């Protein structure tokens, strides 16, 4: 029977009784990292912010939204057509092609601004209707057409590169690698472990991946200052080849931020568990990273992830409908530190008297039976013996009895 005092601390989770822990009401705080992996951080008053965006214009266009990118690309083409159309109209106006219809024009059939804009569009897009074209009368118009063709090649290359880079963005691939909706605390090899699950939803496997976890705490001071601290968690088997969904575990042992934390303490804590998985894609060879976060309410104490993998005759089957499912198991509600102390204080089982009987003193080992007795031999001269020892005398009353001489009965002998 368990001690009632120990039973109070070692109450475990059962499959029928839910865990209910009373906690104090706290103000709802925003996540540091959202569930989809985006950081919930907004920068204000960055020095020379626009200059930084313009300097790295390629990365800026890759990171912006699709609708903004389409608007910028459409304006780049339209403004370039309009700019060179104005130049052709100015050239025709200076050459007199607009006022004098009989004059040899610089550009055939360009007698107005609309015609100059259409000529610029046809030249840059290489449509070539055959109605408008250059003449040899104006060298400046030929130079402008050449410059427009070179700029149009640069714009096309830039647009295609941005679209390809945006479609092959690591964020899109990261959406196909996901984490479980919750984390669990369970017993594993006699230790409390914090676990969560990661899986790849595509058939193309990943080359290599590294898992990492951090506890993020934000402390608000009375002066309004906020301190953000990061604590790394040691992960068992952090390097993973993600062929099938894998459960990543952190053993709660001395040195862990969760070592002195029980279930009631966990519900009162205000931290955020940020987990990430950095990997290389097998198809593209690009480096990606998937992130998510768990709050204390999303860490389920005394639960275990259900098995997803089944073995068939030809291959392994993975059922992703069980990816987020957990089952309740028996886990002590105390901290890992107290759990280890209780395990060390348990008395060791004493051996039963029947299991180790005493050896009878009468029973001797075979070596004792075979060991000969020790004998001490002294060599004495016969002449000395017979000279010192007198002869035995007969008793007069009984002649058959021999009595030793008196000298032999002396106590000094």
Secondary structure as UniProt FT lines:
FT   HELIX           4..9
FT   TURN            35..36
FT   TURN            47..48
FT   HELIX           49..55
FT   HELIX           57..63
FT   HELIX           66..95
FT   TURN            96..99
FT   TURN            101..102
FT   STRAND          107..108
FT   HELIX           113..124
FT   TURN            125..126
FT   STRAND          133..134
FT   HELIX           139..167
FT   HELIX           170..174
FT   TURN            175..176
FT   STRAND          177..179
FT   STRAND          183..188
FT   TURN            189..190
FT   STRAND          191..200
FT   STRAND          206..220
FT   TURN            222..223
FT   STRAND          226..232
FT   STRAND          239..240
FT   STRAND          246..251
FT   TURN            254..255
FT   TURN            257..260
FT   HELIX           263..268
FT   STRAND          272..281
FT   TURN            282..284
FT   STRAND          287..295
FT   HELIX           296..298
FT   STRAND          299..301
FT   STRAND          303..305
FT   STRAND          309..311
FT   STRAND          316..318
FT   HELIX           320..322
FT   STRAND          326..328
FT   HELIX           336..345
FT   TURN            353..356
FT   TURN            361..362
FT   HELIX           366..370
FT   HELIX           382..388
FT   STRAND          393..394
FT   TURN            399..400
FT   STRAND          402..403
FT   HELIX           406..409
FT   TURN            411..412
//
